[in-house]
Amino acid sequence: MGLFGSREEKLENKAQQYRNAGLFQYNDNIKASLAPKDGKLHVLMVNSFSKWLNQTFECENKYSGQIDGIVTAMQDDGYEIVDVKFNSIQGQGLTGNMEGFHTLILYR
């Protein structure tokens, strides 16, 4: 192992940071907007962005980690995730170089 860790360790650390960011957003912004647990189907729309200048073929670990953190926290709070859908929009952000995501989480 090198002084600064392997590429794999760096990716794992970054993935955990993104999941933590999703958990923070859940606790800070999303949790208060969730419908009560009443057995009915509900929707949650999350707006987010890809990594800056994400131009390579790779796991989009920023988006994946943040959404995973939110979905995991919802399940930990007793919500059932029924489905997750998304769409992407090119040319977003101040520079127009980011990809925007709308994620629809269907839950009970």
C-alpha positions in Angstrom: 0.0 0.0 0.0 1.3 3.4 -0.9 1.7 6.4 1.4 -1.6 7.9 0.1 -3.6 4.7 -0.3 -4.7 2.8 -3.3 -7.1 4.1 -6.0 -9.7 1.6 -4.7 -9.4 3.0 -1.2 -9.8 6.6 -2.5 -12.9 5.6 -4.5 -14.4 3.8 -1.4 -13.8 6.9 0.7 -15.3 9.2 -1.9 -18.3 6.9 -2.2 -18.8 7.1 1.5 -18.6 10.9 1.4 -21.3 11.0 -1.2 -23.6 8.7 0.8 -23.0 10.9 3.9 -23.9 13.9 1.8 -27.2 12.2 0.8 -27.9 11.4 4.4 -27.2 15.0 5.4 -29.7 16.2 2.7 -32.2 13.7 3.9 -32.0 14.9 7.5 -31.7 18.6 6.6 -34.2 19.0 3.7 -36.1 15.9 2.8 -37.3 14.2 6.0 -39.7 17.0 6.9 -41.3 16.8 3.4 -42.2 13.1 3.5 -45.8 12.1 3.8 -46.9 10.2 6.9 -46.7 6.4 6.9 -50.3 5.6 6.0 -49.9 2.7 3.6 -50.6 4.9 0.6 -48.2 5.4 -2.3 -46.3 8.8 -2.2 -43.7 10.5 -4.4 -40.6 12.4 -3.6 -38.8 14.4 -6.4 -35.1 15.0 -5.8 -33.1 17.4 -8.0 -29.3 16.9 -8.2 -26.2 17.2 -10.4 -23.5 14.9 -11.7 -19.9 15.5 -11.0 -18.4 18.5 -12.7 -17.0 17.7 -16.1 -18.0 14.0 -15.8 -17.0 12.9 -19.3 -15.7 9.4 -18.7 -17.2 6.0 -18.7 -17.4 5.2 -15.0 -19.8 4.8 -12.1 -21.5 8.1 -11.4 -20.6 7.8 -7.7 -21.7 11.2 -6.7 -25.3 10.8 -7.8 -25.4 7.1 -6.9 -24.0 7.8 -3.4 -26.3 10.7 -2.6 -29.5 9.0 -3.8 -28.4 5.8 -2.0 -27.9 7.7 1.2 -31.4 9.2 0.9 -33.1 5.8 0.0 -31.3 4.0 2.8 -32.3 6.7 5.3 -35.9 6.4 4.2 -35.8 2.7 4.7 -34.1 3.1 8.1 -37.0 5.4 9.0 -39.6 2.7 8.1 -40.6 3.7 4.6 -41.0 1.1 1.9 -39.3 2.1 -1.4 -41.5 1.0 -4.2 -39.5 2.3 -7.2 -36.9 4.9 -8.2 -37.0 6.6 -11.6 -34.9 9.4 -13.0 -34.3 11.5 -16.0 -31.2 13.5 -17.0 -30.8 16.9 -18.5 -27.7 18.0 -20.3 -26.0 21.4 -20.2 -26.9 22.3 -16.6 -25.1 24.4 -14.0 -23.4 27.8 -14.2 -21.0 26.7 -16.9 -23.4 24.4 -18.8 -21.0 21.5 -18.3 -23.0 19.5 -15.8 -25.8 17.0 -16.1 -28.9 17.5 -14.0 -30.9 14.6 -12.6 -34.5 14.5 -11.5 -35.1 11.4 -9.3 -38.6 10.3 -8.5 -38.8 8.0 -5.4 -42.1 6.2 -5.0 -42.6 5.1 -1.4 -45.0 4.0 1.2 
